[in-house]
Amino acid sequence: MYAIIQNGGHQHKAEPGSVVLLQKLEAEVGSEVTFDEVLAVNKDGEMVLGDPYVKKAKVTGTVVQQGRGRKLRIFKYKPKKNYKRQAGHRQSFTAVRIDEIKA
């Protein structure tokens, strides 16, 4: 059984027991979070699609970690113009262990 959930404009495949990296959530480590925006649920090979969300479907999980991803280097330049700029970016994330899918 798995579900497709939406978080922060991204879609993620959630299976019970798996850990999903999501956009940063305002939740403490160890707290429980619930996702109501379930786009699809696959239960025993039978796919249920939402319009846009599956009614009465919820995915619950536990926050495992709050962290930041690896650093990305951004480098811009214009040839022959002596223009160079360098910057970096680290995206914040929340790791959530999926506990239960109710459909």
C-alpha angles and dihedrals in degrees: 000000000000139000135207110228131186122225128164094348093307130104121226134187110233124195125174109268096017125117117232125196109221137176111282113291125196095240134117122244108268095025123122122246129193126208117205096174097088111163099184140359127203112200118175092337094310113118120211115192125198129224088237095322132017109252117241092005120133135173118205126194145162124244108243102174144001112208151132128256128236119293119268119207118221115197124179127182141160116214119241092004101087090237118142130156128177127190138159137216135196117191118217117229142180120219112214126188109214111231107172143003117206116193 
